[in-house]
Amino acid sequence: MTDSSEPQFLSGVIEGFYGPPWTPAERHQLWDWMVRSGLNTYFYGPKDDLHQRAIWRQSYDELGLMEVREAVAGCRQRGLRLIYACSPGLDVTYSDPADMAAIQGRLTQLLDNGVNDFCILLDDIPDAMRPVDLARWGSLAAAQAVWVNQVYSWSRARTQGRFLVCPTPYCARMVAARHGGEGYLEILGQGLHPDIDVFWTGPEIISETLDLDPIARLTEILRRPPLIWDNLFANDYDGRRFFCGPYAGRPLELKQAVRGILLNPNTEFPLNFVPIHSFGAYLAADRAWDSRASFLEGLKAWWPRFATVGAPLSFDDLVTFADCFYLPYQEGPEADALALAIACCLSSPRPPVDPEPLAVRARMLRLKDFCARLVDLKDRGLFHALHRRVWELREELDLIDRWWSHQIDPARVGTPFESDFHRPKTYRGGFVVRVQSFLTPRPDGSMEWTSMNPGPASAV
C-alpha cells in the first residue's frame, strides 16, 4: 500500500483558478466524482471570490455563509476534508495588529460554521514589502513566517485541522528569478512551524514533469516534504484551450515523497471528468502506471455524457477529439498523427487525389463533423463548456478543407485561394492577434521580434 492511502496524505481538487467559481450544483457533482476516484480533499480558493483576495478582511454575509455551510455539509456527508483558503498578500501589513485581528475574524466566522482546515495563500503577489515590515524583519520570507505561525498558533487552539501555506515563489523558475528575495525558501522553511504544509507546483507554474531529485532537494530546504499544487490541467491562462488528457509526467514514487497532491483543474467544471478519473487511478496504482490506458478508461466512462438528440457519436471520434485537447505540452497520439498527416499531404508534391491524401482528408472531415454535431448534445452544460474551443477547431479544419478543394480543382490551378467564410478582420482578427504577430516564440522559450508592421492585421 502506498502512502497515498494514509489519512495524512492529501489527495483532491483545488477550486483555485481565475474565472467564475463553480456553482453549488457543480461542487456536489465534483464531490461525487472525487469519492468515486478515491480522493479525500476539496480545497476552496477561487480567485474570483472577492472574499478570497480583494476584500479578504470582510466576513461573509448570510448568503455567502449559506454556501460555506452547504460545502461543509456536502463534504462531511462524503467523508471529504474541506480546506478553506484566504489570500491576504496583496495588501496585508504583517506588522499591523489590525490585519492579524482581521484574519482571525475571518477564520472565526468560518470555524463557527464548520470549517476546520485552512490555507494562507501568499502567491501571485508583488514581492515588495512595506517599509515598516522590512525594517522589522528584513525579508519577506521572515515576515511571512512569523505572521503565518501566529495565525497557525491561534487556529491550533481552536481546531486540529490541517494548516497550509502557499509561498510567494512557488515554483523553481520563480526561485531562480529570486522572486520573494534571496534565500526565500530557506528562510521560510526554517521559520515555519513544522506541521504547516507548504505548496509547490514544480519546476514551472504548469509543470510537464515532477521529478524525484528536485523534490528531495526541496524537502531539505523546506525541512518538510512539499504539498503539490498541480496545475497540469489548469487552463485559466489560455481561453482557447482546455485539457482532458491523463494524469502524466509524475512517477508513482512521487506519492511517497510529498505530503499530498491537489489538482487545480480546468475552469469549466464539466471538462474535468477524465482528469479526475485518471488522477484517482494514478493514486490507486502501486507498481505500474499506464497514463494512456487511464485516459481511455476515463474517456469511456465520460462517453455517455456525449449522448445527442440524434444518432450516437462514435467513441473513436471522441478519442481523436479529446486528443486535440490533451495536455499543455502535447497533443494525444491520434490528434498528433492527424496533424502530421495533414501537414505531410498538403506539402507533398503528390496529387492530393492519391489514396493516402484522400484517407487523411476523410479523417480530418470526420473530426470536423464530430465538432459540428456537438451542438446536439443533451448535456447542455457540457456543450456550453466546449463550444468556443470546438468552434475554433471546426473553423480551422473547414479552412484547410476549402484550401484542399481549391488545390485539386483544375479550373482554379494557379489562382489565389480565398474563403468566403474566412474573411479579413472577422477571421483570425482583432487586436490580440495583431500584437501576437510581433513576437514569435522559439522552442527554447526565447522570443524573436518578427514584425514592424503597424498596419491592420491580415486575415490569414
Phi, psi and omega per residue, in radians:
M1 nan 2.382 -3.121
T2 -1.506 2.908 3.119
D3 -1.100 -0.332 -3.109
S4 -1.163 -0.250 3.106
S5 -1.543 -0.191 -3.132
E6 -1.301 2.546 -3.094
P7 -1.008 -0.597 -3.072
Q8 -1.318 -0.228 3.107
F9 -1.417 2.042 -3.126
L10 -1.509 2.223 3.087
S11 -2.387 2.159 -3.100
G12 3.100 -2.678 -2.994
V13 -2.223 2.374 3.073
I14 -1.765 2.193 2.900
E15 -1.636 1.471 -2.962
G16 -2.378 0.359 -3.032
F17 -1.536 2.954 2.943
Y18 -1.547 2.168 -3.105
G19 2.456 3.122 -3.096
P20 -1.046 2.227 3.073
P21 -1.053 2.718 3.092
W22 -1.169 2.692 3.124
T23 -1.392 2.814 3.061
P24 -0.968 -0.682 3.127
A25 -1.124 -0.702 3.111
E26 -1.136 -0.652 3.123
R27 -1.131 -0.711 3.107
H28 -1.072 -0.725 3.099
Q29 -1.147 -0.703 3.084
L30 -0.996 -0.839 -3.093
W31 -1.086 -0.631 3.069
D32 -1.133 -0.771 3.072
W33 -1.012 -0.756 -3.100
M34 -1.092 -0.759 3.130
V35 -1.077 -0.787 3.130
R36 -1.098 -0.508 -3.117
S37 -1.623 0.046 3.074
G38 1.370 0.377 3.137
L39 -1.536 2.830 -3.021
N40 -2.267 -0.044 -2.992
T41 -2.424 2.261 2.981
Y42 -1.951 2.214 -3.076
F43 -1.959 2.074 -3.118
Y44 -1.746 2.018 3.103
G45 -2.858 0.760 -3.123
P46 -1.120 2.315 -3.067
K47 -1.105 -0.451 -3.072
D48 -1.569 0.071 2.897
D49 -1.382 1.948 -3.040
L50 -0.982 -0.532 -3.128
H51 -1.289 -0.198 3.067
Q52 -1.296 -0.728 -2.995
R53 -2.274 -1.113 -2.962
A54 -1.079 -0.738 -3.135
I55 -2.174 0.884 -3.047
W56 -1.089 -0.393 -3.133
R57 -1.328 -0.344 -3.020
Q58 -1.581 2.351 3.098
S59 -1.296 2.841 3.093
Y60 -1.246 2.604 2.926
D61 -1.413 -3.098 -3.049
E62 -1.102 -0.634 3.128
L63 -1.123 -0.756 3.102
G64 -1.125 -0.665 3.123
L65 -1.142 -0.558 3.102
M66 -1.054 -0.725 3.110
E67 -1.161 -0.666 3.099
V68 -1.081 -0.820 -3.128
R69 -1.106 -0.683 3.122
E70 -1.112 -0.703 3.117
A71 -1.159 -0.738 3.109
V72 -1.048 -0.837 -3.119
A73 -1.138 -0.766 -3.118
G74 -1.087 -0.705 3.134
C75 -1.246 -0.717 3.138
R76 -1.105 -0.708 3.135
Q77 -1.055 -0.493 -3.089
R78 -1.802 0.067 3.141
G79 1.269 0.467 -3.127
L80 -1.748 2.562 3.020
R81 -1.479 2.331 3.065
L82 -1.890 2.131 3.073
I83 -1.917 2.214 3.129
Y84 -1.814 2.303 -3.116
A85 -1.863 2.635 3.026
C86 -2.400 2.431 -3.023
S87 -2.094 1.499 -3.088
P88 -1.548 -0.051 -2.895
G89 -1.166 -0.330 -3.086
L90 -1.136 -0.609 -3.061
D91 -2.496 0.260 -3.127
V92 -1.212 2.537 2.937
T93 -1.909 1.921 -2.989
Y94 -1.124 -0.438 -3.118
S95 -1.619 0.020 -3.061
D96 -1.601 2.022 3.109
P97 -1.018 -0.486 -3.137
A98 -1.148 -0.643 3.115
D99 -1.255 -0.603 3.046
M100 -1.130 -0.728 3.098
A101 -1.115 -0.606 -3.127
A102 -1.160 -0.786 -3.127
I103 -1.198 -0.625 3.085
Q104 -1.156 -0.631 3.078
G105 -1.130 -0.728 3.095
R106 -1.059 -0.835 -3.095
L107 -1.198 -0.561 3.087
T108 -1.054 -0.792 3.123
Q109 -1.051 -0.723 -3.129
L110 -1.221 -0.724 3.067
L111 -1.029 -0.734 -3.132
D112 -1.140 -0.302 -3.134
N113 -1.967 0.342 2.927
G114 1.781 -0.024 3.112
V115 -1.452 2.321 -3.108
N116 -2.133 -0.221 -3.055
D117 -2.113 2.383 -3.005
F118 -2.374 2.777 3.042
C119 -2.433 2.382 2.991
I120 -1.779 2.035 -3.133
L121 -1.674 2.100 3.107
L122 -2.067 0.466 -3.117
D123 -1.637 2.870 3.056
D124 0.930 0.819 3.108
I125 -2.310 2.761 3.015
P126 -1.096 2.586 -3.139
D127 -1.695 0.274 3.049
A128 -1.428 2.544 -3.131
M129 -1.886 2.687 2.979
R130 -1.210 2.495 -3.105
P131 -0.936 -0.669 -3.110
V132 -1.144 -0.630 3.108
D133 -1.279 -0.705 3.126
L134 -1.083 -0.734 -3.137
A135 -1.136 -0.559 -3.079
R136 -1.440 -0.706 -3.009
W137 -2.014 -0.409 3.061
G138 1.491 -0.308 3.112
S139 -2.696 2.702 3.124
L140 -1.108 -0.757 -3.101
A141 -1.092 -0.713 3.141
A142 -1.140 -0.739 3.117
A143 -1.103 -0.772 -3.124
Q144 -1.152 -0.691 -3.133
A145 -1.077 -0.792 3.130
V146 -1.112 -0.783 -3.082
W147 -1.144 -0.825 -3.126
V148 -1.138 -0.708 3.092
N149 -1.035 -0.686 -3.139
Q150 -1.157 -0.721 3.084
V151 -1.133 -0.733 3.132
Y152 -1.062 -0.835 -3.124
S153 -1.073 -0.711 3.101
W154 -1.084 -0.795 -3.105
S155 -1.221 -0.615 -3.108
R156 -1.109 -0.474 3.090
A157 -1.255 -0.195 -3.050
R158 -2.099 -0.359 -3.124
T159 -2.694 2.608 3.085
Q160 -1.760 0.319 -3.141
G161 -1.212 2.984 3.117
R162 -1.246 2.639 3.124
F163 -2.309 2.203 -3.022
L164 -2.162 2.785 2.999
V165 -2.483 2.482 2.977
C166 -1.852 2.089 -3.100
P167 -1.258 2.911 3.127
T168 -1.184 -0.870 2.917
P169 -1.585 1.999 -3.014
Y170 -2.055 0.197 3.013
C171 -2.530 2.869 -3.057
A172 -1.109 -0.605 3.137
R173 -1.113 -0.701 3.104
M174 -1.136 -0.698 3.122
V175 -1.109 -0.760 3.132
A176 -1.078 -0.565 3.108
A177 -1.435 0.036 -3.136
R178 1.062 0.531 3.038
H179 -1.165 2.218 -3.056
G180 1.655 -0.211 3.107
G181 1.884 2.778 3.125
E182 -1.082 2.315 3.083
G183 1.219 0.401 -3.057
Y184 -0.970 -0.932 -3.042
L185 -1.142 -0.657 3.114
E186 -1.082 -0.777 -3.139
I187 -1.154 -0.762 -3.134
L188 -1.128 -0.810 -3.124
G189 -1.064 -0.674 3.120
Q190 -1.234 -0.616 -3.030
G191 -1.484 -0.548 -3.056
L192 -1.250 2.541 2.996
H193 -0.996 2.401 -3.038
P194 -1.118 -0.328 -3.137
D195 -1.458 -0.128 3.139
I196 -1.431 2.211 3.106
D197 -1.399 2.493 -3.103
V198 -2.082 2.166 -3.140
F199 -1.288 2.679 3.099
W200 -2.726 2.387 3.135
T201 -1.764 -0.158 3.128
G202 1.938 -2.718 -3.139
P203 -1.144 -0.492 -3.115
E204 -2.284 2.986 3.002
I205 -1.073 -0.813 3.004
I206 -1.933 1.808 -2.999
S207 -1.658 2.211 3.081
E208 -1.196 -0.687 3.123
T209 -2.345 2.713 3.000
L210 -2.201 1.813 -3.051
D211 -1.667 2.740 -2.992
L212 -1.305 -0.678 -3.085
D213 -1.068 -0.837 3.086
P214 -1.076 -0.599 3.107
I215 -1.153 -0.679 3.114
A216 -1.122 -0.729 3.113
R217 -1.146 -0.700 3.120
L218 -1.123 -0.664 3.111
T219 -1.029 -0.703 3.093
E220 -1.143 -0.728 -3.114
I221 -1.160 -0.790 -3.098
L222 -1.389 -0.271 -3.085
R223 1.132 0.530 3.086
R224 -3.034 2.658 3.023
P225 -1.148 2.500 3.118
P226 -1.318 2.884 2.969
L227 -1.875 2.166 -3.031
I228 -1.443 2.149 2.920
W229 -1.713 1.818 -2.961
D230 -1.742 1.970 3.141
N231 -1.636 0.331 -3.062
L232 -0.934 -0.682 -3.083
F233 -1.812 0.076 3.121
A234 -1.118 2.453 3.127
N235 -2.350 0.220 -3.102
D236 -1.221 -0.223 3.130
Y237 -1.533 -0.117 -3.102
D238 -2.601 1.797 -3.075
G239 -1.210 -0.124 -3.132
R240 -1.599 -0.135 -2.985
R241 -2.212 2.746 2.856
F242 -2.513 2.949 -3.041
F243 -2.339 2.055 3.127
C244 -2.176 0.483 3.103
G245 -1.461 -2.919 -3.079
P246 -1.547 2.847 2.978
Y247 -1.259 2.032 -2.971
A248 -2.543 2.843 3.100
G249 1.397 0.247 3.133
R250 -2.231 2.041 3.139
P251 -1.162 2.665 3.117
L252 -1.039 -0.545 -3.112
E253 -1.152 -0.264 3.113
L254 -1.005 -0.560 -3.082
K255 -1.118 -0.475 3.099
Q256 -1.489 -0.181 -3.006
A257 -1.800 -0.115 -3.063
V258 -2.295 2.913 3.122
R259 -1.494 -0.115 3.114
G260 2.836 2.960 3.089
I261 -2.392 2.151 3.082
L262 -2.113 2.321 -3.138
L263 -1.582 2.292 2.947
N264 -1.827 1.703 -2.894
P265 -1.665 -2.810 3.127
N266 -0.996 2.518 3.068
T267 -1.087 -0.710 -3.119
E268 -1.368 1.889 -2.980
F269 -0.938 -0.819 -3.037
P270 -1.051 -0.308 -3.058
L271 -1.474 0.049 -3.049
N272 -1.738 0.136 -3.067
F273 -1.057 -0.948 -3.087
V274 -1.159 -0.794 3.098
P275 -0.956 -0.755 -3.131
I276 -1.202 -0.702 3.100
H277 -1.062 -0.815 -3.116
S278 -1.157 -0.694 3.118
F279 -1.072 -0.740 3.093
G280 -1.086 -0.687 3.103
A281 -1.129 -0.677 3.089
Y282 -1.060 -0.791 -3.114
L283 -1.131 -0.566 -3.112
A284 -1.423 -0.314 -3.078
A285 -1.272 2.464 -3.141
D286 -1.889 -0.906 -2.996
R287 -2.025 -0.378 -3.092
A288 -2.452 2.571 -3.130
W289 -2.498 2.064 3.106
D290 -2.011 1.742 -3.050
S291 -1.127 -0.661 -3.139
R292 -1.134 -0.710 3.111
A293 -1.097 -0.685 3.128
S294 -1.178 -0.593 3.089
F295 -1.114 -0.853 -3.110
L296 -1.138 -0.642 3.096
E297 -1.133 -0.771 3.112
G298 -1.149 -0.677 3.138
L299 -1.149 -0.652 3.100
K300 -1.103 -0.667 3.111
A301 -1.242 -0.505 -3.140
W302 -1.411 -0.425 -3.012
W303 -0.897 -0.729 3.139
P304 -1.007 -0.434 3.107
R305 -1.224 -0.187 3.133
F306 -1.693 0.348 3.042
A307 -1.111 2.436 -3.119
T308 -2.042 2.998 3.071
V309 -1.373 -0.104 3.134
G310 -2.055 -2.525 -3.137
A311 -1.145 2.585 -3.098
P312 -1.168 2.595 3.060
L313 -1.404 2.588 -3.134
S314 -1.342 2.394 3.078
F315 -1.127 -0.675 3.114
D316 -1.055 -0.679 3.103
D317 -1.194 -0.609 3.075
L318 -1.113 -0.665 3.101
V319 -1.072 -0.829 3.133
T320 -1.069 -0.757 3.132
F321 -1.086 -0.855 -3.127
A322 -1.110 -0.564 3.088
D323 -1.119 -0.394 3.083
C324 -1.255 -0.333 -3.106
F325 -2.265 1.030 -2.901
Y326 -1.523 -1.319 -3.115
L327 -2.485 2.825 -3.073
P328 -1.030 -0.596 -3.025
Y329 -1.796 0.043 -3.126
Q330 -2.831 2.627 2.914
E331 -1.545 2.793 3.047
G332 -1.216 2.849 -3.012
P333 -1.054 -0.645 -3.134
E334 -1.179 -0.771 3.122
A335 -1.189 -0.699 3.129
D336 -1.091 -0.781 3.133
A337 -1.120 -0.682 3.140
L338 -1.156 -0.755 3.132
A339 -1.083 -0.748 3.123
L340 -1.140 -0.693 -3.137
A341 -1.158 -0.720 3.107
I342 -1.092 -0.814 -3.141
A343 -1.070 -0.710 -3.140
C344 -1.131 -0.781 -3.117
C345 -1.148 -0.731 -3.071
L346 -1.281 -0.362 3.120
S347 -1.781 -0.004 -3.075
S348 -1.457 2.529 3.062
P349 -1.291 -0.179 3.125
R350 -1.161 2.569 3.095
P351 -1.019 2.345 -3.135
P352 -1.130 -0.022 3.114
V353 -1.730 0.057 3.051
D354 -1.100 2.765 -3.085
P355 -0.981 -0.743 -3.088
E356 -1.137 -0.864 3.076
P357 -1.036 -0.639 3.124
L358 -1.126 -0.658 3.114
A359 -1.173 -0.692 3.110
V360 -1.131 -0.744 3.137
R361 -1.097 -0.658 3.120
A362 -1.112 -0.702 3.093
R363 -1.112 -0.712 3.134
M364 -1.109 -0.729 -3.119
L365 -1.223 -0.521 3.048
R366 -1.109 -0.725 3.109
L367 -1.156 -0.735 3.096
K368 -1.064 -0.746 3.136
D369 -1.152 -0.666 3.094
F370 -1.036 -0.781 3.123
C371 -1.060 -0.740 -3.116
A372 -1.141 -0.613 -3.066
R373 -1.383 -0.204 3.113
L374 -1.119 -0.334 3.101
V375 -1.084 -0.344 -3.115
D376 -1.633 0.166 3.131
L377 -1.048 2.386 3.040
K378 -1.221 -0.603 3.114
D379 -1.380 1.633 -3.045
R380 -1.210 -0.545 3.084
G381 -1.088 -0.712 3.092
L382 -1.142 -0.762 3.125
F383 -1.073 -0.768 -3.119
H384 -1.116 -0.614 3.099
A385 -1.175 -0.575 -3.092
L386 -1.503 -0.447 -2.778
H387 -0.938 -0.914 -3.022
R388 -1.108 -0.705 3.135
R389 -1.232 -0.686 3.136
V390 -1.129 -0.711 3.135
W391 -1.035 -0.776 -3.125
E392 -1.120 -0.765 3.122
L393 -1.089 -0.788 -3.141
R394 -1.064 -0.745 -3.131
E395 -1.127 -0.680 3.120
E396 -1.162 -0.725 3.100
L397 -1.150 -0.658 3.108
D398 -1.119 -0.703 3.124
L399 -1.113 -0.769 3.111
I400 -1.081 -0.714 3.140
D401 -1.110 -0.696 3.109
R402 -1.170 -0.668 3.075
W403 -1.107 -0.721 3.129
W404 -1.054 -0.803 3.125
S405 -1.059 -0.670 3.114
H406 -1.098 -0.693 -3.071
Q407 -1.198 -0.534 -3.077
I408 -1.719 0.062 3.129
D409 -1.575 1.919 -3.104
P410 -1.002 -0.537 -3.099
A411 -1.233 -0.297 -3.079
R412 -1.987 0.180 3.120
V413 -1.045 2.260 3.115
G414 1.481 -0.063 3.124
T415 -1.659 2.637 3.118
P416 -1.112 2.531 3.102
F417 -1.622 2.325 2.945
E418 -2.567 2.735 -3.120
S419 -2.040 2.317 3.093
D420 -1.196 -0.242 -3.070
F421 -1.896 0.024 -3.141
H422 -2.341 1.396 -2.966
R423 -1.728 2.706 3.114
P424 -0.949 2.478 3.104
K425 1.352 -0.643 3.133
T426 -1.588 -0.298 3.102
Y427 -2.104 2.223 -3.055
R428 0.896 0.710 -3.123
G429 -1.953 -3.079 3.089
G430 1.794 2.929 -3.051
F431 -1.113 -0.720 -3.090
V432 -1.086 -0.803 3.121
V433 -1.066 -0.665 -3.127
R434 -1.093 -0.853 -3.109
V435 -1.303 -0.441 3.060
Q436 -1.066 -0.521 -3.094
S437 -1.248 -0.223 -3.075
F438 -1.307 -0.576 -3.101
L439 -2.193 2.275 3.128
T440 -1.946 2.171 3.129
P441 -1.285 2.431 3.024
R442 -1.635 2.825 -3.139
P443 -1.018 -0.479 -3.117
D444 -1.459 0.040 3.122
G445 1.680 -0.212 3.089
S446 -1.341 2.896 -3.097
M447 -2.086 2.548 3.141
E448 -2.119 2.273 3.071
W449 -1.240 2.158 -2.998
T450 -2.110 -0.122 -3.063
S451 -2.614 2.407 2.990
M452 -2.034 0.228 -3.048
N453 -1.398 1.946 -3.131
P454 -1.494 -0.016 -3.040
G455 -1.403 -3.076 -3.116
P456 -1.077 2.559 3.105
A457 -1.208 2.537 3.076
S458 -1.419 2.926 -3.061
A459 -1.320 -0.815 -3.031
V460 -2.328 nan nan
